[in-house]
Amino acid sequence: MNSSKIAAASLLIAFSAHSLAAKPTSIAFQASGQDSEGRPYSAYEVKCSDGKRLPLTAWDNRRKWCVGEVASTRCEKKQIRAAKAACQG
């Protein structure tokens, strides 16, 4: 009986922490550019619900979205997934 209360409390805490995580509120285009190898990219800024503003870069005609500056390795196929990853840290 006691372990079920602990499990329920743990689940509630995990759910609360997830719902308080920062989420993207807007994504704005900043500029276009080329990396050192001449590949074109677009720079964006994601605004998060916790007030942070973080960079995203789009590659391959916006088919690949990366968190951070030009040399980032944290990439997604969807813009919203990359924005969520940026806001979550």
Secondary structure, DSSP 8 states (H G I E B T S, - for coil): -HHHHHHHHHHHHHHHHHHHS--EEEEEEEEEEE-TTS-EEEEEEEEETTS-EEEEEEETTTTEEEESSTT---EESSHHHHHHHHHH-
